[in-house]
Amino acid sequence: ELLDRIKALDHHVSLDVDAIAKEVASPRAANIVLLGAASPFLGIEVEKIEDGIRNVFGRKGEAIVEMNLKAFRAGLEVADKHINK
């Protein structure tokens, strides 16, 4: 019933963030996939969000930064596909 109500909304994106995170990066990056999917609705430039990811994860090394950027972009891509239908 809940999914039917969500699907009735004009703007919605449904995705399995865990599966996407596992596919493109790491299961631990599911929240960043979700951030990517939500980003078109936040009114914040993608570049600024990516800069924020670099700042937050930078101390953990370049591999972690890149993993999270990849997860973010995967979520953004899913949202873009749903928005541009």
C-alpha positions in Angstrom: 0.0 0.0 0.0 2.8 2.4 0.9 4.6 1.8 -2.5 1.3 2.5 -4.3 0.9 5.8 -2.5 4.5 6.8 -3.2 4.1 5.9 -6.9 1.1 8.2 -7.0 3.2 11.2 -6.2 4.3 13.4 -9.1 8.0 13.3 -8.1 9.4 10.1 -6.7 12.4 8.0 -7.2 12.5 4.4 -5.9 15.7 2.5 -5.8 17.5 -0.2 -3.9 20.4 1.8 -2.5 22.0 -1.2 -1.0 22.1 -3.1 -4.3 23.5 -0.1 -6.2 26.1 0.5 -3.5 27.3 -3.1 -3.7 27.4 -3.0 -7.5 29.3 0.2 -7.9 31.3 0.8 -4.8 30.7 -0.8 -1.4 27.7 -1.7 0.7 28.9 0.9 3.2 28.2 3.6 0.6 24.5 3.2 0.5 23.9 6.5 2.2 26.0 8.3 -0.5 23.9 6.6 -3.2 20.8 8.0 -1.6 22.4 11.4 -1.4 23.1 11.2 -5.2 19.5 10.2 -5.8 18.2 13.1 -3.7 20.6 15.7 -5.0 18.4 16.9 -8.0 15.8 17.9 -5.4 18.1 19.6 -3.0 18.9 22.8 -5.0 22.6 22.4 -4.4 25.0 22.2 -7.3 26.4 18.7 -7.9 30.0 20.1 -7.9 29.4 21.5 -4.4 28.1 18.2 -3.1 31.1 16.4 -4.7 33.4 18.9 -3.0 31.7 18.1 0.3 32.3 14.4 -0.3 36.0 15.1 -1.0 36.2 17.2 2.2 34.4 14.7 4.5 36.2 11.6 3.2 39.6 13.1 2.2 41.3 12.2 5.4 40.5 8.5 4.7 42.4 8.5 1.4 41.8 8.9 -2.3 40.4 5.4 -2.7 37.6 6.1 -0.2 36.9 9.5 -1.8 36.6 7.9 -5.3 34.4 5.1 -4.0 32.0 7.6 -2.5 32.0 9.8 -5.6 31.2 6.8 -7.7 28.4 5.9 -5.3 27.1 9.5 -5.4 27.1 9.6 -9.2 25.4 6.2 -9.4 22.5 7.5 -7.3 22.4 10.7 -9.3 22.2 8.7 -12.5 19.2 6.7 -11.3 17.4 9.9 -10.3 18.2 11.5 -13.6 16.7 8.5 -15.5 13.5 8.8 -13.5 13.3 12.6 -13.8 13.9 12.6 -17.6 11.3 9.9 -18.5 
